[in-house]
Amino acid sequence: MSENPSFLKKAMRKELGLFVGLLFVGFVVMPVAIFWVGQSLFGAYGGQGYGDFFGTISEKIRRGDGVAWFLVLAPYLVWQCLRLTALAWRYTGRPT
């Protein structure tokens, strides 16, 4: 039983679009939110403002720092965990 190639293409495009969109959120939106929350909770950032903060994060991403990459990939990883949880819930909730 082979899958329909057009269905696979659509699914791959959808997943790639989801990944790119959530990567954008992780690379652009998350640092802004983290900076604003950090400013309100902990006070002024030790650098020269948001530009310096974003520069530090992007430098760590370019160097391959695991924590920075986790920050960028976190929205996609959370989405995948929610999908897997929903799938597991669907399969374990049915009577056998």
Secondary structure, 3 states (H helix, E strand, C coil): CCCCHHHHHHHHHHHHHHHHHHHHHHHHHHHHHHHHHHHHHHCCCCCCCHHHHHHHHHHHHHHCCHHHHHHHHHHHHHHHHHHHHHHHHHHHCCCC
